[in-house]
């Protein structure tokens, strides 16, 4: 389990640089696996993150569905293909920062960022959905 980050000015400064530059979508993991209390953190590459990955995939599919409901036309519809990068923040339930691959109606791959709040009693709420300004071109984390 992740340990909590002691208040270290250098580590906090690096974390805040990541937060300010990526809005939570790309956070550099600490060398020792520690995390800031209630801070955004990468989902671990091992099996400990499986539950978050499953829940985040449902959240990503929900975000694409919500986008498709408000799409201007058939050309703007997307199909979810996979999560490229995943961060999460503990809240009452969880806030997911998802970078995903989707295809448009022409079958062209595109990359999107979705910030989705998993609420304890009422499901998901899409806080942000936009084209990804930067994305590692591989599925997985």
Secondary structure, DSSP 4 states (H G I P E B T S, - for coil): -PPBPP--HHHHHHHHHHHHHHTTS--PPPTT--B-TT-EEEPPSSGGGHHHHHHHHHHHHHHHHHHHHH-SSGGG--EEEEEEEEEEEESSSEEEEEEEEEE-TT--EEEEEEEEEEETTTEEEEEEEEE-SS--SSS--
